[in-house]
Amino acid sequence: METNLLFKKTCDHYRECGVLQSIGAILEWDEQTMAPAKASAYRAEQVACIARTLHRLRTLDKVGDWVQTLVDSDLASDPRSQSGSTIRNFARDFTRQKKLPESLVEAISKQAVIGQQAWVQARKESDFSSFAPHLERILRLKREEADAVGFLDERYDALLDDYEPGATTADVEKVLGGLKQQLVPLVRQILDSKKKPDRSIVCRPLSVSCQRRLGISAAELLGFDFQRGRLDTSTHPFSTELGPDDCRITTRYDEDFYLWSFFGTLHEVGHGMYEQGLKPDQYGLPLGKYASLGIHESQSRLWENLVGRSRSFWEFFYPKFQEHHPDLGNVSLDAFYFAVNDVQASPIRVEADEVTYNLHIIIRFELERQLLDERLAVSDLPQAWNEMYDELLGIRPVDDAKGVLQDVHWSAGLIGYFPTYTLGNLYAAQLFAAAEKDTGNLADMFRVGEFAPLLGWMRENVHQQGRRLGSVELVEDVTGEAPDARYLMDHLRRKLLPLYT
């Protein structure tokens, strides 16, 4: 068969896989937002059926033959071209998926649904012991996955590579270790400051309906297209795409702490706008898929923190916020901005400020490595969790719900995911600096409600690149240098030290 026709045939096959995957995503979105509690058992069978069928389609021997022929063709000669990068990713994905037994793929998919439902109930009751057997099963399955895929140094490498292609545990350990050395003294300097914001400002009750309206208003302002997406409620906020024009984001509400939902919404809006910025005509193909979860997290963390927690954003949005929250009518912008950027040792990751957030990630990274390698027993996890929080943040969670059960990730089998949050923070600061260099003073734009220039820059330089480049290559290509933590540290010091000194 002529090479161009074979390339089209292969792309058509993967587009069909994309349709099936989107059907599975609908089931999973419904399971976390709308489905009744007793639906989980059969939903696990449905999700497993989709995963099994999808795995079969992706690992057909004839597909492997097609991909290998394309790898050896002129279409793959330029790895940065549309055809070359598409073929490279086809080959990478096929090789990895072919190593995984169908029975294992099905078992992981099924356990993820069952595990998440068990986690929801355990979290509600703050009872880790009821969730522990599910975590044991998830870990056993993920060890099997890592062993099937293969790894150079440790099992964690195999799982991390699924979320951040090309990254190794040693790479991440070096990045996190270097950040830790800089963050711990900065956190201590801020916490020791006698200057503190009025925390009560962000704890004044606000109805769920008002919080929802504010979240939607901010989402529209930043550029989230509600004709191609929607906002719902879930136990743990998440985003997912159900098709090229169907992006779902969720948040959760607490009437006594409105910033939880607001910044959670902005975080998922960042994810959602990335999905909405991918090329629709490439849906199901590598160029219609995000580069890595680290790059995905760079978008969520950028819009949540570098935009949403900036003073210039609130100079524009605070009057609207006050309209919905009359109790803030006599609170100055200075006082509100300081409260929004309060730095404190909190046991909850999603409530954490920009400085301490990465310490939460370091804790999870270390613990899940130990769990995967069986250096830490599941039964000992709560104690290990509490001890690490005491060591790094000087606090101990009051119960399991605010401690080891606060995140959904492990219940869903997402072992190796957590480091991408910190990588995302690094990428976000560096990409933001590059965007400002190209577009002009972003703060001046935010003050008058102009966010389209930043979103347009991200669309062109990040979103529409898809998986044409790996995350490190993408950052190098766009910013002119390799990923560097100094951009993040400079941002944190420049923003927060004036508030606390």
N, C-alpha and C positions, 0 to 999 in steps of 0.2 A: 504494500500500500504506500502511496506517495506520502512523504513525511508530513506535509501540511494537513492532509486529510486525517492522518493518524493523530496528530496533535488535536485537531478539532474533535475527533471521536473520543479521545481520552478526556478532554475538557468536558464534553457532554456527559460522560460517565460520572465525573466528579460533581457536576452540577446536579445530577440526579441524586447523588449521595447528599448534597447540600439540602435538597428538598426533604429527604428523609430525616436528616439531622434536625431541621427546623420543626418537623412534626414532633420529634422527641423533646425539643426545647419547649414546645407548647405544653406537653404533658408535665414537664418538670416545673414550669412557671405556675401552672394551675395547682400543682401539688403543694407549692409553698405559699399560695395566696388564697385560693378559692375552695379547694377540695375539702370535703368533710374528713374528720379524723379517721373514720373507719375505712376510708377509701384507699389508705396507704398500701395495704397488702396486695390488692389487685393492681394498683398503680405501679408497684414494684415489678409485677409481671409484665405490664405494658412497656415500661421503660426498658426492661431487660430484653424484650422482644425486638424493640427498635434497635438497641445496641447490638444485639446478635446479628440482625439482618444487615445493618450498616457495616459491621465488621466483615461479614462475608463478601459484600460488594467491594469493599476497599482492598481486600486481600486475594481476589481472584487471580489465579495464575496468569490468565491472559492479560490482566491489567499490569502485572509485573513485567510481562514481555513487552507490552506497549511502552511502558515507562523506560525500560532499559534501551529499547530502540531509539526513543527520543533522546535519552541521555547521550547516546553515541552519535546523534545527528548534529547538523550545523545549527539547528534551532537552539541548541544548548551551548553554543560556543561562547556567547557573551552572557556570563552569569547575572549581569545586571539588567539585561533586556527583559521585556515582558515575557517572551517565550522561555528565555534561559532561566529566569528566576522561578517561573511557574514549574518548569520541568525539574529544577533542583529541589523544590519543595515537594513535588509529587514523589520523587525518589526517596527523600528523607522520610516522609510520612509512610510510604509503603513499606520501607525497610523496618521501621519501628513497629507498625501494626502487624506485619507478617510474623513477627516474633511472639506475639501474644496469642495464646490459645483462645479459641472462641468461648470456651466454657468459663475462662477467667474473666473475659470482658463482660460476659453476661452476669457473672456472680458479683463483680464490682458494681455494676449498674444497679442491680437489685438491692445490694446491701446499702448503697448510698441513699436510696429512698427510705428503706426501713430505718437506717441509722439516723437520718435527719428527723424522722418522726419521733424516734426514741429520744433524740436530743431535745426536741421541743418540749416534751413532757418532763424530762429530767431537769431541764433548765427551769421550767415552771415550778418544780418542786424543790429545786436546789439540791438534787440528789445524784451525785456522781456515780454512786454504786450501781444505780439502775441503768446507767449508760455504759458502764465499763465493759460488759460483755460485747456490746456492739463495736466499741472501739477496738477490742481485741480482734474481732473478726475483720474489721477494716484493715488493721495493721498486718494481719496475716496475709490478706489478699494483696496488699500493696508490696509486701516483701516478695511475693510470688511474681508480681509485675516487674519489680526491679531486677530480680534474678533472670526473668525471661528476656528482658531488654538487654541486660548486660551493663557493666559499669567498670570504670578503671580503678577507682580508689575505694568508694563506698556506695552502698545502695542508694543513698540520698541523691547521688549524681544522676541516676537514671530517672528519678521522679522529677527533680529540678529541671532537667533538660526538656521535659514535656511542657513546662510553663515558660521557661526562659532558654530557648534553644541555644546550645553552645556554652552555656554557663556551667561552671563546676562548683562543687561545694567549697573547694579551696578558694576559688575566686570570691564567692559570697562571704566566706569567713574572713577574708582579708578586708573586704569592703566594710563589713559590719564591725570588725575589730578596730579599724582605723576611725570609724565614726564614733564608736564607743569611747575611745580615748579623748575625743574632742567634746562629745556631748555631756559626759558625766561632770566635768568641771563647769561647763556652761550651765547645766541644770542646777548644780550646787550654788553657783554664783547668783542665779536668779532666785532660787528658793531662800537663800540667806538674806536677800534684800528686805529692808524694812518697808519698802514701798509696795503696796498691794492694792489690787483693784477691789471694787465693791462687788463681791460675788453675788450678792442678793439680786443684782440687776438682771442676771440671766436666769434667776430662779422664780421669777414672778409668774404665776399661773397664766396660761394662754390656752384657749380651747383648741381642740383638734381641728375643728373646721377653719379657724383662723390660721393655724399653722399650715394647713394644707393650701389655703389660698396664697399665703406668703411664699411657700415653696414653689408653687406653680408659677407665680408672678416672677420670681427670681430665675426659674428655669427658662421661661420665655425670654426674659431680658438677656440672658447669656447666649441663647441661640438654640435651645432644645426645641425641636419641631414636634408639636403635639398632633399634627396631622399624620405623623409617622411614628408616634410613640404615645405612651401613657404612663401615669404614675399610680401605683397601688401600694398596699400595705402588706408587710410580711414581718415575721419574727426577727429576721436578720436582713437588713437591706441588701439588695443585689440588683444587677442589671443583666438582661439577656436579650438577644436578638432572635426574633421568630421569622425573619425574612428581611429582605433588603429595605423594606419600608415599614417594618413593624418592630420597634425597639421598646421593650418593657423595662421600666425602672421601678423600684420600690423603696419605701422608707418605713420608719416606725415612729410612733408618737409617745410623748410623755408630757402631760399637761403642766407638770411642775418644772420641766426643763426643756424649753422650746428650742434651744440651740441644737439639741440632739437630732431632731427631725430636720431642721433647716440645713445644717451642714452635711447631714447624711444625704439629704436630697441633692445638694450641690455636688457631692462626691459622685453619686450615681448619674447625675446629669453629665458630668465629665466623661464617664464611661459611655453614656448614651450618645453624646455628640460625636464621639470617636466612631461608634458603630454607624451613625447616620452619615458620617463623612467618608466612609469606605465606598468604593466604586460599585454601584448597584449592578452594573453589567458583568461584574466579576464575582457575584455572589456564588459561593460554593467552591471557588477557586482561590489559590493562594493570594492573588492580588486583591481579593475582596475580603481578606481576613487580616486581623490585627497582627502586627509584627511579633509581639510577645506580650506576656502579661505585665512585664515591667514597663513596657511602653504604654500599655493600657492603663496601668496605675499612674503613670506620669500624667495622663490626661485628667483622671479623677482627682488626684492630689493637687494638680495645678489649679483647676477651677475651684476646688474647695478651699485651698489655702492661699496660694499666691494671688488669686483674685478675690475669693469670697471673704477672706480674713484681712484684706488690705484696707487701709484707711480710705483710700480713694473710692473703693467700692461703696463703703458705708456713707461717704460724703454724698453720694447720689441716692442710695437706697434707704438710708435711715429714716428720712421723713415718711416714706411709704410704710416702713416697718412700724413707725409710731402710730400711723393711722389705724393699723390693725391691732395695736397693743397700746391702748390709752394709758396704761400704767407707766409707760416709758415717756410720757409727755414732758415730764420735768427732769428727765435724765439727759445730760449733755452728751454730745457726740464723743467728746474726749473720754468721758466715764464709760460709755457703752463700748467704745473701741477697745479700751483697756480690759474691760471685763470679757469681751469676746476673745481676747488674746491672753487670757489668764494662764499662767504656767503653774501647774501644781501636780503633785504626785497622785495620780488617779489609778485605781485598779482596772479601769475599763479602757480597752484599746480605742474603741470608736469614739470615746469622749476625750481622748488625749489631745493635748496641745501639740503644736508642731515640733517642739523641742523634745519632749519626752516620748513622743510616738514611736520613734525608732528603737527605744529601749524595750518597748512592748514586743516589737518584732524580733529583737535579739533573743528575748526569753523564749519565744515560740520556736525560733530556728534551732536553738540548742536542745530544747525538749523533744521536738519531733525527730531530730537526728538520733537522739538517745533511744527513743521509743522504737524507731525503725530498726536500729541495730541491736535491740534487746539489751541495751545497757541500762535501761530504765523500765521497770515493770509498770503496767497500766495501773495496778493497785497503788503504786507509790507516786503516781503523777500529781495528785492534788498537793501532797506535801512538798514535792520538788518545785511545783509551780509557786506555792506560797513562799518558799525559801528564796527563790530567785527574785520574786517581787520585793522581798525584804532587802535583799542584797543590792539590787539596782535602783529601786525607787523608794526604799525605806518604809514600805507599807505592806500589810498583809490583807488580802481580800477577806471580807467578813463571812462569806459563804461561797459555795460552789458556783452559784448563778453569777456572782460578780467575780468569780475566779476562773477556774478551769473550764467551766461550761459556757463561758460568755460568747464564744465564736462557733459558727456553724461548720467551719472548714473541715475539721477532722471527721465529723459525722458523715460528711459527703465524700470522704476519701481524698480530699485535696491536700495530700501530704506533699510538701515542697512548694506550696503556693506562697506562704507568708513572706519569704525574702523579697518577692517581687514588689511588695509595698515600699520597702526601703529603696530598692533600685528605682522604683517609680519616683520617689521623692528626689533622688539624685538627678534623674533624667529631667524631671519637671523644672527644677531650678535652672538647669543649664539650657533647656529649650526656651524657657521664659526669657532668659537673658539674650538669647539669639534673636528671638522674636522682637524684643524691644530695640535691639540694634538695627533690625531691618525696617521696623514700622514706625519708630519714634517713641516718644514718652508715653508709655501705656497708662501710667497713673493719670495723666491729663485727660486721656480718653475715658477712663473709668469714671472720673469725676462728673462727666456730662452724659454718662450712660451709653458710651460707645464701646461695645465689646466685639463687634463684627470684625474689626481689623485683626484682633488676636485670633479669633476663631478662623478667619480666612487664612491666616498664616499657618495655623495648625492643619487646616484642611489640605493645603497645598504641600506642605513640607513633611507632614507626619501621616495624616489619615489616608490620603489617596496613594500613598506609597505601598500600602498593604504589607505583604511579606516580601517585597522586592529585596529588602536588605534585612539582616539580623539587627537586633536592638543596638548593639555596640556600633556596628557599621552605620546605622541610621543616625545615631547621635553624632558620630564623627562627621558624616556627610553633611548634616544640617548645621552643626555648630562650628565645624572646622577643627575640632579637637576631641580626643577620647573622653569618655565620661569621667568627670572629676568632681569629687565631693566638695571642693572648695566653694562651688556656686551655692550649694545648699547651706553650708556653714556661714558663708558671707551674708546670705539672705537672713538667716536666723539672728546673727549678731546685729546686723544693721537694723533689723526691725524691732527686736525685743530688748536689747540692752538700753536703748533710750527710754523705754517704758519703765524699766526697773532700776535705773541709776539716776 
